[in-house]
Amino acid sequence: MATKATTKEVKIKKPATKKAVTKKVTVKIVTKPKVAKVTTKAEPTSKLRIKVQAYEYKILDVSVKQIIDTAIRYDAVVQGPIPLPTEIKKYTVNRSAFIYKNSREQFEMRIHKRLIDILNPTPKIMEALTNMSLPSGVNIDVKII
């Protein structure tokens, strides 16, 4: 930090004497040096966003682990898996028709979701992910951002 010393004359009044006394006071001004901000964070040029959905969470976790292992095998930077909110679809059905109309049954389907981001994917990674076989009941959406 750079310091700068200046001398100023200041008039000080004392309450008892009511006389103005002049004193020399040295004031030091401290200034911070200007530093240019350098950003070291490299922005990814492209991102592969994989959204995986399934009705059973165990099958979903196995397939997500398989996707991540394949990406890491080809030295990719992986973010995730990020669990997304579980979508619940509920259905209400009459147990019988006509007389016992107020007797109903409820069913629900739970759709579990995970999100995986692969930063700066190479063509080898893309080919390995497309050739991968996953269990049935797993839905995959792939987007390049």
C-alpha positions, -999 to +999 in steps of 0.1 A: +000+000+000+012+034-008+013+061+019+013+099+013+021+123+041+008+159+040+009+187+065-021+209+073-028+238+096-059+232+118-075+258+141-086+243+174-109+261+198-105+253+235-138+257+254-123+273+285-102+300+269-124+307+238-092+314+219-084+298+186-050+280+186-034+271+153-015+238+152+003+219+125-009+184+121+006+157+098-019+136+081-011+103+064-032+092+035-031+055+027-042+044-008-046+009-021-027+000-052-049-007-082-048-043-093-063-056-125-088-085-119-077-117-135-102-144-140-087-178-139-120-197-143-122-211-178-157-211-192-167-245-207-172-242-245-199-269-245-218-290-221-236-323-225-267-324-202-281-359-196-315-362-179-323-398-168-358-409-157-371-442-143-400-456-122-376-475-099-348-456-082-325-487-078-324-492-116-320-455-121-290-453-097-273-483-114-277-467-149-264-433-137-234-450-122-228-467-155-230-434-174-206-416-150-181-445-151-181-444-189-175-406-189-147-408-163-130-436-183-125-411-211-112-384-188-143-362-188-153-336-162-186-348-147-210-327-126-236-347-108-257-368-105-281-341-093-314-356-079-344-337-093-378-337-076-397-370-079-428-365-101-459-383-085-489-390-107-520-401-087-550-418-101-583-424-083-606-452-095-640-464-084-639-498-068-673-507-082-700-491-103-734-479-092-743-487-056-708-485-039-698-454-058-681-437-027-657-467-024-626-456-043-591-468-048-560-446-053-529-455-074-497-436-079-467-436-102-434-422-091-410-409-117-375-405-103-351-382-121-314-374-121-293-348-140-257-353-152-235-326-168-204-335-188-182-305-195-164-302-229-173-337-242-151-352-268-163-373-298-150-405-281-172-398-250-203-392-273-197-424-291-192-444-259-224-430-244-245-438-275-232-474-277-239-481-240-267-505-232-290-495-203-317-515-185-353-513-198-375-487-181-348-460-181-355-429-202-326-407-213-328-372-227-295-358-240-290-321-249-259-302-260-257-268-244 
